[in-house]
Amino acid sequence: MKNLAKWCVSVLLYSFCFGQNPDYFTNAVKAQSDPVIDGDVLNDPAWEKIPTTETFTQKAPDEGEPGTERTVVKVMYSDEFFYLSAVCYDTDSDGIIISDTRRDAPLNNTDSFMFLLDTFKDYQNGYVFGTNAAGIEYDAQITGGGEQSSMMARFSIGTGGGFNVNWDAAWQVSAQIGDFGWSAEFAIPFKTLRYKGDGEQAWGINFQRVVARKQEETHWAPISRQFTMNRLISAGTLNGMVTPPPRNLKLMPYVLGQQNRIEAEEFSTSSTGDFGMDAKVGVGSGLTLDLTYNTDFAQVEADEQQINLDRFSLFFPEKRAFFLENAGLFSVGEGGSFWGPDIEMFFSRRIGIGEGGARVPILGGGRITGSFAGMKVGALSMRTDAVEDVTEENHYSVMRLKKELPNRTYFGGMVTDLNHLGQDGYTNRGYALDGQLGIGELSQIVAFAGITDTPGLEKDKAYAYRLQVSRNTKQVSSVLSYSEVGSDFNPEMGFIKRENYRKWNGRIFTRFRPDNMFGLLEFRPHVNYDGYWKLDGFQESGRWHIDTHWEFRSGFEIHTGMNLVKEGVMQDFEIASGVIVPASTYDDKEAQIMIMTNRTKAISFMSMNRIGGFFGGNRINLTPTLNIRFGDKFTSELSSQYNEVSLEGGDFITNLIRARLTYSFSPRIYIQSLLQYNSQSDEWSMNWRFIWQQSAGTGLYLVYNETQDYDGIPIHDQTRSIVVKFSYLFDALN
């Protein structure tokens, strides 16, 4: 027992003391003059005497080798700004690829530069800023240490999974292309960042460059193949940062006009005008207060429609700006898969969105987030209005505390309170504890437990918990987890995909990089199992996924695998109009193949295809996606989700067709369209947006929405709306 105690203490001390990459240090210096942010680094005297960082190491294609193109990075600061410049030399400047010019467009398939800042140097929370050779703005927040693997990052969804690319901040970047390659200058206001306080500090930092035509990704502090740059513990250190006292006061008022037209059994039109305001206030050295009055989200892109061929809830990610900053702090539950989480104790889409996506007016509210007394703190209070036949007036409250320790270790708690204020109102509360223990550099233990309190439901059955252990090495990633959800667990402010179950999950994922084998860069054999049992022992679902990914240096990938699926249907359910799946247990097998061409090309293609057994019958599932771009101005994505199903109860076909079209006049002025047809709901919709962005989600928005519901061939009803919205950012302390 004594030896066991010594071993446990040693493991804990090692996990707490393991720090950032000790071999990579750089320095920031005080600017003698402010640079002109125009991308012309080589001819700006402000950068001449600033120390350089030039050593970059490949993560791909040749891990551990020096970058094939020279990259020079410089860092400095003033009393108001954090400045960074990057000169990306290129021996073939005509080969520079710009695949998109929208804000937050993906940077992995274009010539790009990104950097990471761990401003608290706590290895838990950070920022990512980036651009491409066109000078777009790309920013994101990191929580939970950025431990997401490189493969899962490709399929990440939502805002609470450790990487929040939907967050938009106020900052500036510009880029230029020349015979030397291309260069970029960044100016990040200190007011945009959160840090410990004023005075000299050390921050975590790392840099990433992508040379698209070579499929080359390099970093200053090297990143192992199983991780992304977002992994904060792998970053280097930036010394000599002298920061001003944190202060922030921003006002963002808006005005809008809207016209609605409905054509159904009766024809009606209506016109309305409205106004409201958001505000951001710095509170002390570590807290930010966000306030909102008469909140409006007319400018947000419409949801992508989904086909549901199962018995469980669909997940739609949050896109509304007010809820996105520090969203990861409020994420407590079970991550699930890239289709969405299994459990979230707090899901912000419950606020202001009713059943079926109906809009619910938000009267106002506030949120405070940041650091206080050595703890991460988050609190939210929002009030929504009543909508006839949709919802009563509601008051939403959340309180979150989180203590972060070195080496990706934390523990925390959350309380949620949903007060239904109608005539028959009641209060639903949720309580949760969560934690994570980092063991060494590659292993983790993650735990979560929650209970809910709902009138009329038994408290001893209103529980959920989860325990997961994982290890992620260069060649093998492994995960084992167990979850359980009681029959009366009811987080009304959160999300739960299914109820009343026990779940086992296990995964072994391997990576091999052969030398000069038919152009193969990496192949990844892996096996995954998810099994769900009702608490009485009945198995509701089980899925073995056995697959190998083949990735080539050319950018082509093919994934070949099979799925062994068990579905235990407890009650008959209607899977399609007039087609019933009877209660029974079904054991099926299906083949799976996924194909991806080089996504840096002007035309690229991807398709996930499955064929095989499905609820005792057969299914062909095809999901082709075609991406086409013309220059750096026009991008398009055309996709389909096709299901041809043959069951004992009948045959049916579903099709979800989607087209996303974007034309960019500049990184801040663009037109974006989302057109969709869903045969399951027999509905066609269009969301068209003209955006002239000022900064961080403010500017001029012209939005047109149209929805057509069909009943057979004729149109059953049609809804059209046009919105003009203008919002402006006033920096009161500038």
C-alpha positions in Angstrom: 0.0 0.0 0.0 2.9 2.4 0.8 4.5 1.7 -2.6 1.1 2.4 -4.3 0.8 5.7 -2.5 4.3 6.7 -3.5 3.5 5.8 -7.1 0.3 7.8 -7.1 2.0 10.9 -5.6 4.8 10.6 -8.2 2.3 10.5 -11.1 0.3 13.5 -9.8 3.5 15.6 -9.2 4.7 14.7 -12.7 1.4 15.5 -14.3 1.2 18.9 -12.5 4.7 19.9 -13.2 5.1 19.0 -16.8 5.4 22.3 -18.7 5.6 23.7 -22.1 8.3 22.8 -24.7 11.5 23.8 -22.8 13.6 24.1 -26.0 11.7 26.9 -27.8 11.9 30.5 -26.5 11.5 33.8 -28.3 11.3 37.4 -27.1 9.0 40.3 -27.7 10.4 43.8 -27.7 8.8 47.2 -27.3 8.1 48.9 -30.6 10.1 52.0 -31.3 7.4 53.0 -33.8 4.1 51.6 -34.8 4.1 49.6 -38.1 1.8 50.4 -41.0 -0.5 47.4 -41.2 -0.4 47.0 -45.0 1.4 43.6 -45.3 4.6 45.2 -46.6 6.9 43.9 -43.9 10.2 44.1 -45.8 9.9 47.9 -46.4 8.5 49.0 -43.0 11.3 50.5 -40.8 9.3 49.6 -37.7 10.4 45.9 -38.2 14.0 46.4 -39.1 15.7 45.8 -35.7 13.3 43.3 -34.3 14.7 39.8 -33.5 13.7 37.0 -35.8 12.4 33.5 -35.4 13.2 31.3 -38.4 13.5 27.7 -37.5 10.4 25.7 -38.7 10.0 21.9 -38.6 7.7 19.8 -40.7 4.7 17.9 -39.3 3.8 16.9 -42.8 4.7 15.4 -45.2 8.2 14.6 -43.8 7.8 14.8 -40.0 10.9 16.2 -38.2 12.5 17.6 -41.4 13.2 21.3 -41.8 10.6 23.4 -43.7 11.5 23.5 -47.4 10.7 27.3 -47.6 12.1 30.0 -45.4 9.8 31.7 -42.9 10.7 34.7 -40.8 8.6 35.8 -37.8 9.0 38.9 -35.6 7.0 39.9 -32.5 6.8 43.3 -30.8 4.3 45.3 -28.7 3.2 48.8 -28.0 1.1 50.3 -25.2 -2.1 49.2 -27.1 -1.2 46.4 -29.5 0.4 43.1 -29.8 2.2 43.1 -33.2 3.4 40.1 -35.3 4.8 39.9 -38.8 5.5 36.9 -41.0 7.5 36.8 -44.2 6.8 33.5 -46.0 9.5 33.3 -48.6 8.6 31.1 -51.6 10.9 29.9 -54.4 7.8 29.7 -56.7 5.7 32.7 -55.8 3.5 31.9 -58.8 2.5 28.7 -57.1 0.9 30.4 -54.1 -2.6 29.1 -53.6 -5.5 31.2 -52.2 -8.6 29.0 -51.9 -11.0 31.4 -50.1 -11.2 35.0 -49.0 -14.0 34.8 -46.4 -13.4 35.5 -42.7 -12.6 32.3 -40.9 -12.3 30.3 -44.1 -10.3 27.1 -43.5 -6.5 27.6 -43.7 -5.3 24.1 -44.1 -5.9 24.0 -47.9 -4.3 27.4 -48.8 -1.0 29.1 -48.3 -1.4 30.4 -44.8 0.2 31.5 -41.5 -1.3 31.1 -38.0 -0.1 31.6 -34.5 -1.2 30.6 -31.1 -1.2 32.6 -27.9 -1.5 31.1 -24.4 -1.8 34.4 -22.6 -2.2 32.9 -19.1 0.4 30.3 -19.8 -1.9 27.8 -18.1 -1.8 25.2 -21.0 -5.6 25.3 -20.9 -6.9 28.3 -22.8 -5.6 30.2 -25.8 -6.3 32.1 -29.0 -5.5 31.4 -32.6 -5.1 34.1 -35.2 -4.3 33.5 -38.8 -4.5 34.6 -42.4 -3.7 33.6 -46.0 -2.0 35.4 -48.8 -5.2 37.3 -49.5 -5.2 38.8 -45.9 -8.3 37.2 -44.5 -9.1 37.3 -40.8 -9.1 33.9 -39.0 -9.6 33.7 -35.3 -10.6 31.0 -32.7 -10.6 30.2 -29.0 -9.0 27.1 -27.5 -10.2 25.5 -24.2 -9.3 22.3 -22.5 -5.7 22.5 -23.6 -6.4 22.0 -27.3 -6.0 18.2 -27.0 -8.2 17.4 -30.0 -6.3 15.1 -32.4 -5.6 16.2 -35.9 -8.2 13.7 -37.3 -11.0 14.8 -35.0 -10.3 18.5 -35.6 -11.3 17.9 -39.2 -14.7 16.8 -38.2 -15.2 19.1 -35.1 -18.7 20.5 -34.6 -20.2 23.0 -32.3 -18.5 25.5 -30.0 -17.8 23.6 -26.8 -15.5 20.9 -28.0 -12.2 22.7 -27.2 -11.9 24.7 -30.5 -14.3 27.6 -31.2 -13.8 29.0 -34.7 -17.1 30.8 -34.6 -15.7 33.3 -32.1 -14.9 36.6 -33.8 -12.7 39.3 -32.3 -11.7 42.9 -33.2 -8.2 43.0 -34.7 -6.4 43.8 -37.9 -4.3 41.9 -40.5 -3.0 42.7 -44.0 -1.0 40.6 -46.5 1.0 41.2 -49.7 2.3 38.9 -52.5 5.6 39.6 -54.2 8.5 37.9 -56.0 9.9 36.9 -52.6 6.6 35.0 -51.7 4.1 36.7 -49.4 4.1 38.5 -46.1 1.5 39.5 -43.4 1.2 41.9 -40.5 -1.1 41.4 -37.5 -2.2 44.0 -34.9 -4.1 42.5 -32.0 -5.4 45.1 -29.5 -4.7 44.1 -25.9 -8.4 44.8 -25.3 -9.2 41.8 -27.4 -7.1 39.5 -25.3 -7.5 38.3 -21.7 -4.3 38.0 -19.6 -3.1 38.0 -16.0 -2.8 41.7 -15.5 -0.3 44.5 -16.2 3.4 44.1 -16.2 6.0 41.8 -17.7 4.7 38.3 -18.5 5.7 35.1 -20.3 3.1 33.7 -22.8 2.8 30.5 -24.6 3.2 30.9 -28.4 3.6 28.8 -31.5 3.6 29.5 -35.3 2.3 27.4 -38.2 2.9 27.8 -41.9 1.2 25.9 -44.7 2.6 25.6 -48.2 -0.4 24.4 -50.0 1.0 23.1 -53.3 3.4 20.9 -51.4 0.9 19.7 -48.8 3.5 21.0 -46.3 2.7 22.0 -42.7 5.5 23.4 -40.5 5.7 24.7 -36.9 8.2 26.6 -34.9 7.8 24.5 -31.7 7.4 21.0 -33.4 4.0 19.3 -33.2 3.7 15.5 -33.3 1.6 14.0 -36.1 -1.3 13.1 -33.8 -1.9 16.6 -32.6 -2.6 20.1 -34.1 -0.9 23.4 -33.3 -3.8 24.0 -30.8 -2.2 21.7 -28.3 -1.0 24.3 -25.8 1.4 22.2 -23.9 3.5 21.7 -27.1 3.9 25.5 -27.6 7.1 27.4 -26.9 7.4 30.5 -24.7 7.3 34.2 -25.5 9.3 36.2 -22.9 9.4 39.9 -22.3 5.7 40.7 -22.9 4.8 43.9 -21.0 1.0 44.3 -20.9 -1.1 47.3 -20.0 -3.8 47.2 -17.3 -6.8 45.4 -18.9 -9.6 47.8 -19.8 -12.5 47.4 -22.2 -15.7 49.2 -23.0 -17.4 48.6 -26.4 -20.9 49.4 -27.5 -22.6 47.7 -30.4 -26.0 49.2 -31.2 -28.1 48.0 -34.2 -31.1 49.0 -36.2 -33.0 46.9 -38.6 -36.0 46.8 -40.9 -37.8 43.6 -41.9 -40.6 42.7 -44.3 -42.3 39.3 -44.1 -44.6 37.8 -46.7 -46.6 34.6 -46.2 -48.5 32.8 -49.0 -50.7 29.9 -47.7 -54.4 29.5 -47.4 -54.4 33.2 -46.6 -52.0 35.8 -47.9 -50.3 38.3 -45.5 -47.5 40.8 -45.4 -46.0 42.7 -42.5 -43.2 45.2 -42.0 -41.4 45.9 -38.8 -38.5 47.9 -37.5 -36.4 47.3 -34.4 -33.3 48.3 -32.5 -31.2 46.9 -29.7 -27.7 47.0 -28.3 -24.9 44.7 -27.1 -22.1 45.9 -24.8 -18.7 44.6 -23.6 -17.3 45.9 -20.4 -14.0 45.0 -18.7 -14.5 44.3 -15.0 -11.3 44.4 -13.0 -8.2 42.7 -14.5 -9.7 39.4 -15.5 -13.4 39.5 -16.1 -15.5 40.6 -19.1 -19.2 41.5 -18.8 -21.3 41.1 -21.9 -24.8 42.8 -21.9 -27.5 42.5 -24.5 -30.9 44.3 -24.9 -33.5 43.2 -27.4 -31.1 40.7 -28.9 -31.3 40.0 -32.6 -29.6 37.4 -34.8 -31.1 38.1 -38.2 -27.6 38.1 -39.8 -26.7 34.6 -38.8 -26.5 31.9 -41.5 -29.4 29.5 -41.5 -28.9 26.0 -40.1 -27.9 23.2 -42.4 -30.8 20.8 -42.7 -30.4 17.1 -41.7 -32.0 13.8 -42.6 -33.1 11.8 -39.5 -33.4 8.0 -40.1 -33.2 7.1 -36.4 -35.1 7.5 -33.2 -32.8 10.1 -31.5 -32.5 13.9 -31.3 -30.5 15.8 -33.9 -27.9 18.3 -32.9 -27.5 21.8 -34.5 -24.5 23.8 -33.5 -24.6 27.3 -32.1 -23.8 30.1 -34.6 -25.0 33.3 -32.7 -22.3 35.7 -31.9 -23.4 36.6 -28.4 -23.1 33.0 -27.1 -19.8 32.2 -28.8 -17.1 34.0 -26.8 -15.8 31.6 -24.1 -18.4 29.1 -25.1 -16.0 26.3 -24.2 -16.0 27.3 -20.5 -19.7 26.4 -20.3 -19.2 23.0 -22.0 -19.9 20.3 -19.4 -21.0 16.8 -20.4 -20.1 14.0 -22.9 -18.6 14.9 -26.2 -20.0 12.0 -28.3 -19.0 12.0 -32.0 -18.5 14.4 -34.8 -22.3 14.3 -35.2 -22.7 16.2 -31.9 -22.5 15.5 -28.2 -24.4 12.9 -26.3 -24.9 15.2 -23.3 -24.5 18.9 -22.7 -25.6 20.3 -19.3 -25.9 23.8 -21.0 -26.8 24.3 -24.6 -27.2 27.9 -25.6 -29.6 27.2 -28.5 -32.3 26.5 -25.9 -32.3 30.3 -25.4 -34.2 32.1 -28.1 -35.0 29.1 -30.3 -38.2 27.1 -29.8 -39.3 23.8 -31.1 -38.8 23.3 -34.9 -36.5 26.3 -35.0 -39.1 28.9 -34.2 -37.6 32.3 -33.2 -38.3 33.3 -29.6 -37.6 37.0 -28.7 -34.7 37.5 -26.3 -35.6 40.5 -24.1 -32.1 40.9 -22.7 -29.5 39.6 -20.3 -25.9 39.4 -19.5 -22.9 37.1 -19.2 -19.7 37.5 -17.2 -16.6 35.4 -18.0 -13.0 35.4 -17.1 -10.6 34.8 -14.1 -11.2 35.6 -10.5 -9.4 34.5 -7.4 -7.5 31.9 -9.3 -10.7 30.4 -10.8 -12.3 30.5 -14.2 -15.7 32.0 -13.8 -18.8 32.0 -16.0 -22.3 33.3 -15.2 -25.2 33.9 -17.6 -28.7 35.3 -17.1 -31.2 35.7 -20.0 -34.9 36.5 -20.3 -37.1 35.4 -23.2 -40.6 36.6 -24.1 -43.6 34.4 -24.6 -44.7 33.3 -28.1 -48.2 32.0 -28.6 -48.4 28.2 -29.3 -44.6 28.0 -29.0 -43.3 28.8 -25.4 -44.0 30.8 -22.3 -41.8 33.5 -20.9 -38.6 32.0 -19.5 -35.6 33.0 -17.4 -32.3 31.2 -17.9 -29.4 31.2 -15.5 -26.1 29.4 -15.5 -23.2 29.5 -13.0 -19.8 27.9 -13.9 -16.6 27.6 -11.8 -13.4 25.9 -13.0 -10.0 25.5 -11.3 -7.3 24.9 -13.8 -4.0 23.3 -12.9 -0.8 22.6 -14.9 -0.6 19.9 -17.6 -4.2 19.9 -18.9 -5.7 19.3 -15.4 -8.8 20.9 -14.0 -11.9 20.4 -11.9 -15.1 22.4 -11.8 -18.8 22.6 -11.3 -21.9 24.1 -13.0 -25.4 25.0 -11.9 -28.3 25.7 -14.4 -31.7 27.1 -13.6 -34.5 27.4 -16.0 -37.6 29.2 -14.6 -40.7 28.7 -16.7 -42.7 31.8 -15.9 -46.1 30.9 -17.4 -49.3 30.2 -15.6 -48.3 26.6 -15.0 -44.7 27.4 -14.6 -42.0 25.4 -12.8 -38.3 25.4 -12.3 -35.8 22.9 -13.8 -32.3 22.8 -12.2 -29.2 21.0 -13.1 -26.0 20.4 -11.1 -22.8 19.0 -12.5 -19.1 18.3 -11.5 -16.4 17.7 -14.0 -12.7 17.2 -14.1 -9.6 16.2 -16.1 -6.3 14.8 -15.0 -3.3 15.0 -17.4 -0.8 12.2 -16.8 2.5 12.9 -18.3 2.3 14.4 -21.8 0.2 11.8 -23.5 -2.5 10.4 -21.2 -5.7 11.8 -19.6 -8.5 10.8 -17.3 -11.8 12.8 -17.8 -14.8 12.5 -15.6 -18.3 14.1 -15.4 -21.3 13.7 -13.1 -24.6 15.6 -13.2 -28.1 15.5 -11.6 -31.3 17.3 -12.5 -34.3 18.4 -10.4 -37.6 18.5 -12.2 -41.1 18.5 -10.5 -42.8 15.2 -11.0 -39.6 13.2 -11.8 -37.8 11.0 -9.3 -34.6 12.5 -8.1 -32.8 9.2 -7.6 -33.2 8.4 -11.3 -32.2 11.9 -12.5 -28.5 11.4 -12.8 -25.7 11.0 -15.4 -22.0 10.3 -15.3 -19.1 9.4 -17.4 -15.5 8.3 -16.9 -12.9 8.2 -19.7 -9.2 7.3 -19.9 -7.2 8.0 -23.0 -3.6 7.9 -24.3 -2.4 9.5 -27.5 1.0 8.6 -28.8 2.5 9.3 -32.2 1.5 5.8 -33.5 -1.4 4.7 -31.3 -4.3 6.6 -29.8 -6.6 4.6 -27.4 -9.7 5.6 -25.6 -12.0 3.7 -23.1 -15.0 5.3 -21.5 -18.2 4.3 -19.6 -21.3 6.5 -19.3 -24.7 6.1 -17.6 -27.9 8.2 -17.8 -30.8 7.7 -15.4 -34.4 7.4 -16.7 -35.4 10.8 -15.3 -32.3 12.8 -16.1 -33.8 16.0 -17.7 -31.4 18.9 -18.4 -33.9 21.3 -20.0 -31.2 23.9 -20.5 -29.0 21.4 -22.1 -29.0 18.7 -24.8 -29.4 15.0 -24.5 -29.3 12.7 -27.5 -31.0 9.7 -26.0 -32.3 8.8 -22.5 -32.0 6.0 -20.0 -28.8 4.1 -21.0 -25.4 2.7 -20.2 -22.7 3.1 -22.8 -19.3 1.6 -23.4 -17.0 3.2 -25.9 -13.5 2.0 -27.0 -11.2 3.0 -29.7 -7.7 2.0 -31.0 -6.4 4.3 -33.7 -3.0 3.7 -35.3 -0.8 5.7 -37.6 2.1 4.5 -39.8 4.2 6.6 -42.2 6.1 4.4 -44.7 9.2 5.5 -46.6 8.6 5.9 -50.4 5.8 3.4 -50.7 3.7 4.2 -53.9 3.4 7.8 -52.8 1.6 6.9 -49.6 2.1 9.4 -46.8 0.3 7.7 -44.0 -2.2 4.8 -43.4 -4.3 4.6 -40.3 -5.9 1.3 -39.4 -8.3 1.6 -36.5 -11.3 0.1 -34.7 -14.0 1.7 -32.7 -16.9 0.4 -30.7 -20.0 2.2 -29.3 -22.6 0.2 -27.3 -25.7 1.5 -25.7 -27.8 -0.6 -23.2 -31.0 0.3 -21.5 -30.7 0.2 -17.7 -32.7 -3.0 -17.7 -30.0 -4.7 -19.8 -31.7 -4.4 -23.2 -29.1 -3.4 -25.9 -30.5 -0.5 -27.8 -27.5 0.1 -30.2 -24.1 -1.3 -30.9 -21.6 -0.4 -33.6 -18.2 -1.9 -34.5 -16.4 0.4 -37.0 -13.3 -1.2 -38.6 -11.5 1.0 -41.0 -8.2 2.0 -42.6 -7.4 5.5 -43.9 -5.0 5.7 -46.8 -3.5 9.2 -47.3 -1.2 10.0 -50.2 1.3 12.8 -50.7 -0.7 14.1 -53.6 -3.5 15.0 -51.2 -5.7 12.1 -52.3 -7.3 10.0 -49.5 -9.4 6.8 -49.5 -10.9 5.3 -46.4 -12.0 1.6 -46.6 -13.9 0.0 -43.8 -17.0 -1.9 -42.6 -19.5 -1.5 -39.8 -21.2 -4.2 -37.8 -24.4 -2.6 -36.5 -27.0 -3.8 -33.9 -30.2 -1.9 -33.4 -32.7 -2.8 -30.6 -36.0 -1.1 -31.4 -38.2 -1.2 -28.4 -41.3 0.4 -30.0 -42.4 0.6 -33.6 -41.4 3.9 -35.2 -42.1 5.6 -38.5 -38.9 6.1 -40.4 -40.5 7.6 -43.5 -44.0 8.5 -44.5 -46.0 5.3 -44.3 -42.9 3.1 -43.6 -42.8 1.5 -40.1 -39.8 -0.2 -38.5 -41.3 -2.9 -36.1 -40.0 -3.4 -32.6 -37.2 -6.0 -32.9 -33.5 -6.5 -32.7 -31.6 -6.1 -36.0 -28.0 -7.3 -36.7 -26.6 -5.7 -39.9 -23.4 -5.3 -41.8 -22.4 -2.6 -44.2 -19.4 -1.7 -46.3 -18.0 1.9 -46.1 -15.7 3.8 -48.4 -14.8 7.4 -48.4 -12.9 9.3 -51.1 -11.2 12.7 -50.9 -9.3 14.4 -53.7 -6.7 17.2 -53.1 -8.6 20.0 -51.5 -6.0 22.6 -52.6 -7.1 22.3 -56.2 -9.7 24.5 -57.8 -12.0 21.5 -58.2 -12.1 18.9 -55.4 -14.4 16.0 -54.6 -15.3 14.1 -51.4 -17.9 11.3 -50.9 -18.7 9.0 -48.0 -20.6 5.9 -49.2 -22.2 3.1 -47.3 -24.0 0.0 -48.6 -25.4 -2.9 -46.7 -27.9 -3.9 -44.0 -30.2 -1.4 -42.4 -32.9 -2.3 -39.8 -33.2 -5.8 -41.3 -33.4 -4.5 -44.9 -30.9 -2.8 -47.1 -29.6 0.8 -47.7 -27.5 2.6 -50.2 -26.1 5.9 -48.6 -24.2 8.3 -50.8 -22.9 11.7 -49.7 -21.0 13.3 -52.6 -19.6 16.9 -52.2 -18.1 18.9 -55.0 -16.1 22.0 -54.3 -15.4 24.4 -57.2 -13.6 27.8 -57.0 -12.8 30.4 -59.6 -9.7 32.4 -58.5 -9.8 33.6 -55.0 -13.2 35.4 -55.3 -15.8 32.7 -56.0 -16.2 29.4 -54.0 -18.9 26.9 -54.1 -19.8 23.6 -52.3 -22.5 21.4 -53.9 -23.5 18.3 -51.9 -26.1 15.6 -51.6 -27.1 13.1 -49.0 -28.9 10.3 -50.7 -30.5 7.3 -49.1 -32.2 4.4 -51.0 -33.8 2.2 -48.4 -35.6 -1.2 -48.8 -37.3 -2.5 -45.7 -39.9 -5.2 -45.0 -42.4 -2.4 -44.3 -41.7 -0.6 -47.6 -39.2 1.2 -49.7 -38.3 4.9 -49.8 -35.7 7.4 -51.0 -34.5 10.5 -49.2 -32.4 13.3 -50.6 -30.9 16.4 -49.1 -29.4 18.7 -51.7 -27.3 21.6 -50.6 -25.5 24.4 -52.4 -23.3 27.0 -50.6 -22.1 29.8 -52.9 -19.8 32.7 -51.9 -18.5 35.6 -53.8 -15.9 37.8 -52.0 -15.3 41.4 -53.2 -12.8 41.6 -50.3 -12.1 39.8 -47.1 -14.8 42.0 -45.4 -17.3 42.4 -48.2 -19.0 39.2 -49.6 -22.2 37.6 -50.7 -23.1 34.1 -49.4 -26.0 31.9 -50.3 -27.2 28.6 -48.8 -29.8 26.7 -50.8 -31.3 23.5 -49.6 -33.9 20.9 -50.5 -35.0 18.2 -48.0 -37.2 15.5 -49.4 -37.9 14.2 -45.9 -39.7 17.4 -45.0 -40.5 18.2 -48.6 -39.2 21.7 -48.1 -37.0 24.0 -50.1 -35.2 27.0 -48.5 -32.8 29.7 -49.4 -30.7 31.9 -47.1 -28.9 34.8 -49.0 -26.7 37.3 -47.2 -24.8 40.4 -48.3 -22.2 41.2 -45.6 -20.2 44.4 -45.4 -18.3 43.8 -42.2 -16.9 46.5 -40.0 -15.3 44.4 -37.3 -16.1 41.4 -35.1 -19.7 40.7 -36.3 -20.7 44.4 -36.9 -21.4 46.1 -40.1 -24.1 46.1 -42.8 -26.2 43.0 -43.4 -28.8 42.4 -46.1 -30.5 39.1 -45.6 -33.1 37.3 -47.8 -34.9 34.1 -46.6 -37.3 32.0 -48.6 -39.0 28.8 -47.6 -41.4 26.7 -49.7 -43.3 23.8 -48.3 -44.7 21.4 -50.8 -47.8 19.2 -50.6 -47.3 16.9 -53.5 -46.5 18.9 -56.6 -48.1 22.3 -55.8 -46.6 24.7 -53.2 -48.5 24.3 -50.0 -47.2 27.5 -48.4 -44.4 30.0 -49.0 -42.6 32.3 -46.6 -40.3 35.2 -47.7 -38.5 37.7 -45.6 -36.0 40.4 -46.2 -34.0 42.1 -43.5 -31.7 45.1 -43.5 -29.6 45.3 -40.4 -26.8 47.8 -39.5 -24.7 47.5 -36.4 -21.7 49.5 -35.4 -18.8 49.0 -33.0 -18.0 52.0 -30.7 -14.8 51.6 -28.8 -15.4 54.0 -25.9 -11.9 53.7 -24.6 -10.1 54.2 -27.8 
